[in-house]
Amino acid sequence: MKALVLRSPEQLELMDVPKPKLSAGQVLIRVSKCGICGSDVRYFHGENPWSKQTLGRHIDNPPNIILGHEFTGVVQEVFDKSDAHLLGRRVGINTFITCGRCSFCRNGQENLCDYTKHLGHGQGWGKMDFYPGGMAEFCPAFASQIFELPENVTDEQATFFDPLIAAIHAVDVGRAKPLDKVAILGAGPIGLLIAQLVKVYGAIVTFITDIAAENVAIAKKVGVDYPLNLSGASKGIYDLVMEKTNYQGVNLAFNTVGTSASILESLKILKKGGTLVLMAAKEDEISFPSLLLSGERTIRTSSNAMYSDFPRVIELVSGGQVKVEPLITHRFDLSDAVAAFEVACNKSKTGAVKVIIDCQR
């Protein structure tokens, strides 16, 4: 089969590789569509975002990772006869499975399991010739983690379930509630999804910032109340938030940027008793004035997602509460997947927000 393989950092190649052989508990997916995630770009550059966010340390990636964890398709084969009813079903795919035995798994914190197997990532699989992922014609999936798609959910919409579960988990970590005023720093896909989810939870005012005009324009389309383009803006997010909240600040802030400057800005706009949820940290050390934590302000971090988040996001997309189509800016065939990555890696020039690959073309 054809697959996009990360041979080594910044060495991508569309290759003929062996079609996956199934193990117990797996099914084979004929992949229809796969999105390129920001973490795919980080893997491309030699980072390991999963280990950094979950384990708190860097682990080198193995060679020959088939990238892609935002994919959907049709069940082509099953290993276990008990899964035969899934054959031919169009499904959404939760692409990780955990050990089920560690203290985190046994306490309902599977998102923190050190032994996670994650499609499109190289960790947790042991040594393999090619590590499975969704940027291929076929990919194995975990039978316990696939969900039949409603007829009104398209394949392209289903590629957003993975970023959506990360976004909804972050919203849960922040304990969003009705009447909240919420700010999101960074209008990439995760930020744009969080902005919609907090409205579902009852937020009455939302702010979002970015330096890319394309992202800010999409934020307007998906219902953000105050999208702010920081490039050439006459006022920053602090001035805007204070003006619109009667100088109280926001109840909840999400930071998807991860720089020290943006984290400092996030803390400055928090209301007393407010919470900042960090989605990423790009620097090894972060410093800020301790007074920014006065008044019971809280910093929390969000890592991965929960099994139970997946059926929730299917309902949200199926019911129209979250719109994902406006985020799609580019589409490529699998035969042009290397070019698709060039677009995703150079979004400041290309205006890319979400790039989708058609894996059967």
C-alpha positions, 0 to 999 in steps of 0.5 A, a space after each residue: 500500500 501507499 503511505 506517507 512515511 517519516 523516515 527521520 526528522 524532516 525526511 518524508 517519503 511517499 512509499 510502498 509499504 506492507 499492508 498492516 497485519 492485524 492483531 487481536 482486538 484490531 480491525 483494518 480501516 480503508 482510510 478515506 480522509 486524514 487531517 494534518 495536525 500541528 503535532 504532525 508538523 512537530 514530529 516532522 521537525 523531530 519533536 515528540 509532543 506526546 512524550 513532552 506533554 504526557 511524560 514531561 520529557 523528550 523521547 527520540 522518535 523511531 524511524 519510519 513513522 507513518 504519520 496521521 491520527 486525524 483519520 476516518 474510513 471504512 472497516 475492511 477486515 477484522 481479526 476477531 469474529 466478534 467484530 464481524 458486524 463492523 465490516 463495511 461500516 463507515 467509522 470515526 476512530 479514536 486513535 489511542 489505547 492505553 494499558 488498562 493496568 497502571 494506576 492512572 488507567 485504574 483511576 479513570 485517568 487514561 489520558 495520563 497512561 505512560 504506556 499509550 499506543 497511539 496511531 500516527 505516533 511511534 511510542 508504545 509499540 515496541 520495535 516495528 519496521 513501520 509504525 502505523 498511522 492514518 496517512 496511508 491507504 490502510 491503517 489498523 485501528 482498535 476495535 474497542 475505539 471505533 464508532 459508526 458515523 451518523 449519516 449526516 457526518 461527512 468523512 471530512 468532518 470526522 477527521 476533526 474528532 481527534 482535535 475535538 476530543 483534545 479541545 473538549 478535554 481542555 474545556 473540562 479541565 478549565 471547568 467551563 460553566 454558563 455565563 463565563 467570559 472566555 479568552 483563547 490565545 491562538 486561533 489554530 484548529 484547537 483554539 477555534 474548536 475551544 471557542 465553539 465548545 465554550 459557547 456550548 457550555 454557556 459562555 456569554 463572551 468569547 475573545 480569540 487572538 492570532 497573528 494570521 488574518 486567515 485564522 481571525 477571519 475563520 474565528 468570525 465565521 464560527 461565532 467568536 465575539 471578539 476576534 483580534 488580529 494582533 498584526 498591526 492591531 491598535 490595541 492588544 488583548 489586555 485592553 480589549 478584554 478590560 474594555 469589554 468586561 468592565 475591567 474585571 477580566 475573563 473567567 477562563 483563558 486557554 493558551 494554545 501558543 505556549 510562549 512565555 510572552 503569551 502566558 504572561 498575557 493570559 494571566 494578566 487578563 484573568 479575573 480574580 478566581 479565574 483559571 488559565 489552561 495551558 495547552 502547550 509550553 514552547 520554552 523549558 522555563 517560564 517566569 512571571 510575577 507571582 502577583 499574577 496568581 493573587 486572588 485565587 487565580 489558577 494555572 492548569 494544564 491539559 493532556 490528551 483526552 478521555 475515552 468518553 470524549 469521543 462519542 460526545 464530540 460525534 454528537 456535537 458535530 452531528 447536531 451542528 453545535 460545532 462547525 468544522 468545515 470553515 477550518 479546512 483551507 487545503 485539500 490534497 491527494 495522498 499522491 501529493 502528501 509531501 506537498 501537503 506537508 510543505 503547505 502545513 509547515 509554512 502556514 504563515 506563507 500559505 494561510 493553511 489552517 487545516 489541511 486534509 489528505 484524500 488517502 484513496 487518490 
